[in-house]
Amino acid sequence: MKTRSIVLLLVVGLLAAVLTACGGRTPNVDWYLQVTGDVGAPLTVSYQELTVMRQVDLTDILMEKSLGDDVITSWSGVPVADLLAQAGVSDYATITAVAEDGYAVEIPREELQDAIVALQRDGEWIPNVADEDGMGPIRLVSPDTPASRWVFQLQELRVSAAAPEADVTEPPPVAEETPPPTEEAPPEEVALDGETLLNERCAGCHALARTTSAQKTESEWDQTVTRMVNLGANLTVAEQEILVRFLAETYGP
Ligand code: HEC
């Protein structure tokens, strides 16, 4: 009797040890995933929270690799759709998956239907270390898109409601007087006056006297300033107009 219960204890203990070794226990990982962009409510979930969400298995899916041979792997993790639902997203066009190092890939919705945020690969927690295929601790995995887009060390899913080329079909605005603001200068910044622009953007390469000693008409100033922009002066189209008008008024013939 006594020996039997000892044997039983040993067996139970052994089983527990084996289970733990097989990845039964959740690794203690400090990692957060954010769902941002066109969402109802931005979402941040910790690795631990991901481990207790609904897990889905993607079994025997082809990993089309850009380098080396394609491989068949199995993954499990949280459906992207569940995360989106939690962030209040009902419709979207693309998601930009962003890795910890800033690497980002924009993926259209059609390719994300079955995507998961994988926590495990082939039954093992994905280690958060440099490893050929399995850098973790979490990785976007989608059977509908090549593995080169399965962003690992995933940190952010940036949701975009509109497709990038969404308004290509709309007729472009014809003969608009004011050019659209360029990226480096949102409209608020255009409000700078000519004198400020001259002091801030024209003194980097040569003395201001080079400008203030000249006398030019508006079109001559426009030519000069265009040349300066081509040389590297930092002015948007709108700012250039303001500056040229100021120069012509102040340093005219
Ligand atoms: C990236 C460097 C750089 C910046 C910034 C720059 N310049 Fe110049 N500028 C030059 C160089 C180089 C020359 C001489 C070569 C030439 O004239 O093309 C020059 C020459 C000039 C001259 C004398 C030649 C002429 O056509 O009268 C004027 C005036 C002038 N710059 C005005 C400006 C103004 C106004 C700005 C601000 C918008 C400006 N520069 C910003 C590099 C710069």
Residues whose N, C-alpha, C, O or C-beta is under 5 A from the ligand:
A	BS01	HEC	R201 C202 G204 C205 R210 T211 A214 T224 V225 M228 L231 G232 A233
